[in-house]
Amino acid sequence: MITPAIVWFRLDLRLTDNPALTTASVQNKGIVPVFIWAPEEEGDWPPGAASRWWLHQSLTKLDEDLQRHGSRLIFRRGPSLEALRTLIRECSAGSVFWNRRYEPALRERDAHIEQALLSDGLHVETFNSALLFNPEDIKTRSGKPFQVFTPFWRSCLSAAPDFRPEPAPEVRSARLPASLSLDELGLEPAIDWTKGLRSTWLPGETGAQRLLRRFADEALDEYPAQRDFPAVAGTSRLSPHLHFGEISPRHVWEVCSRTRTAGSQAFLRQLGWREFAHHLLYHFPHTTSKPLRAQFSRFPWRKDSKKLHAWHRGRTGYPIVDAGMRELWATGWMHNRVRMIAGSFLVKDLLVSWTEGARWFWDTLVDADLANNTLGWQWVAGCGADASPYFRIFNPTAQARKFDPEERYIGHWMPELETKDYPAQIVHHPTAREQALAALASVTESRKT
Ligand SMILES: Cc1cc2nc3c(=O)[nH]c(=O)nc-3n(C[C@H](O)[C@H](O)[C@H](O)COP(=O)(O)OP(=O)(O)OC[C@H]3O[C@@H](n4cnc5c(N)ncnc54)[C@H](O)[C@@H]3O)c2cc1C
């Protein structure tokens, strides 16, 4: 096309294997890359503090990468439709390209924007770049969405996927309009608590690719044996990079499936859980705040702000739970095994609703992701698809003995264990366990009535 095209960046902050960017670059005379900050359009789930910090760093890197290609990222504020229309006018653009998001509020918004732009006479094209499989394409034999992981993943794999990520295109820049500065979007916190985040992570596409290569070379083979031990660097730590789309899941797949080892199979299966989480969010959008298993909406959760606060701050008196909460606060990330232990402690030992846990994680995780967080919390609470049964209650002490036998993880995050400053246990686990089972019985009985 002879008019410039707008490429609307969202959670696809990369140049390689980015179908919206590649198609727009190939088809058009020049492109105008834009990022629009419009958190109020994300419904109940605008990005939390840790996500905003990451977003700021990631946008800086994307802007630098585009500048190396003779372009740059234009920053605007929402409302998104208004911002796009202004930009279209300023650049005389004839088309808009973007990669799809799957969060319920954003799907609704995007459908509205697409219709509006089409009726303005624009050419609009959207792509799946965040997932290996389109959530609409995977169905049970009777045409329904899956609610159990294993057949879901089998169905995905039956398509014999062979993913070939696209290299970065040649970016031909259109004449670019004025931009806000990134600082004007106000993403970074006014009080700087991000020292731990800065020393832990390297946001951006280059950091993501480096991490992937290191993981594939050094840890992939040992993944099945090491992935449950939080003191070991046994997992990829790619989750924030995948969430922000700094690397595509197809790229991760391609690199990690080169060897057909047990390590590779186990790791790709975890990417499958990410797909499953998005499949569920897509087909059951209410699950961000309500349990998929409806009978759990009557669960007698307790409101106990004191205990919730102790959990937030890592002062429950259970070292493995507290170490996890400290790791989260300091680095914006928590090892998966410890997410399960700390999550289980909140919902089963304290009987505080999983939605409180999901909210805290949402604000503090750098990889906060509506699909994965919802699935994780409903799994922990036993109220989601394919969830751990409610009556299987983690014993935090036994879990610590098994997965942190030398207390290296606990020792690292909890130096005060050696001092008198460490609190007593806020609940007695065996008693809490009995109470949780009684609460469960009340739910299963109420289902019978
Ligand atoms: C209560 C709870 C909340 C969670 N919240 C989130 C969240 O907000 N964002 C998030 O990305 N993950 C979440 N998870 C899933 C999981 O803990 C993280 O994806 C994982 O710890 C990230 O570390 P990694 O990249 O080293 O994972 P790896 O083991 O290296 O796995 C590779 C990738 O697969 C995906 N993945 C792995 N495990 C899961 C899983 N169980 N569910 C969905 N995807 C998975 C992630 O994208 C991950 O980066 C949550 C889990 C629980 C129990």
The ligand as a Gaussian input file, in Angstrom:
#p B3LYP/6-31G(d) Opt

LIG

0 1
 C       -0.647000     -19.344000      42.544000
 C        0.119000     -19.263000      41.234000
 C        0.135000     -18.075000      40.507000
 C        0.829000     -17.993000      39.297000
 N        0.816000     -16.792000      38.611000
 C        1.480000     -16.706000      37.423000
 C        1.495000     -15.492000      36.700000
 O        0.861000     -14.480000      37.073000
 N        2.214000     -15.446000      35.539000
 C        2.894000     -16.540000      35.059000
 O        3.529000     -16.431000      34.004000
 N        2.866000     -17.702000      35.719000
 C        2.197000     -17.827000      36.880000
 N        2.200000     -19.024000      37.557000
 C        2.793000     -20.210000      36.915000
 C        4.284000     -20.496000      37.207000
 O        4.534000     -20.426000      38.579000
 C        5.225000     -19.535000      36.483000
 O        4.899000     -19.465000      35.115000
 C        6.680000     -20.006000      36.590000
 O        7.058000     -20.103000      37.930000
 C        7.584000     -19.059000      35.856000
 O        8.920000     -19.414000      35.999000
 P        9.775000     -19.919000      34.775000
 O        9.644000     -18.973000      33.637000
 O       11.143000     -20.210000      35.272000
 O        9.027000     -21.279000      34.391000
 P        9.514000     -22.550000      33.558000
 O        9.369000     -23.723000      34.439000
 O       10.816000     -22.316000      32.949000
 O        8.375000     -22.681000      32.444000
 C        8.467000     -22.050000      31.167000
 C        7.242000     -21.197000      30.906000
 O        6.066000     -22.004000      30.881000
 C        4.974000     -21.272000      31.445000
 N        4.509000     -21.972000      32.661000
 C        5.245000     -22.751000      33.492000
 N        4.457000     -23.246000      34.475000
 C        3.218000     -22.773000      34.249000
 C        1.964000     -22.932000      34.913000
 N        1.837000     -23.705000      36.004000
 N        0.880000     -22.270000      34.425000
 C        0.980000     -21.504000      33.315000
 N        2.144000     -21.323000      32.641000
 C        3.244000     -21.959000      33.102000
 C        5.504000     -19.895000      31.817000
 O        5.242000     -19.019000      30.763000
 C        6.995000     -20.148000      31.965000
 O        7.783000     -19.011000      31.731000
 C        1.505000     -19.127000      38.788000
 C        1.499000     -20.318000      39.526000
 C        0.816000     -20.386000      40.731000
 C        0.827000     -21.690000      41.502000

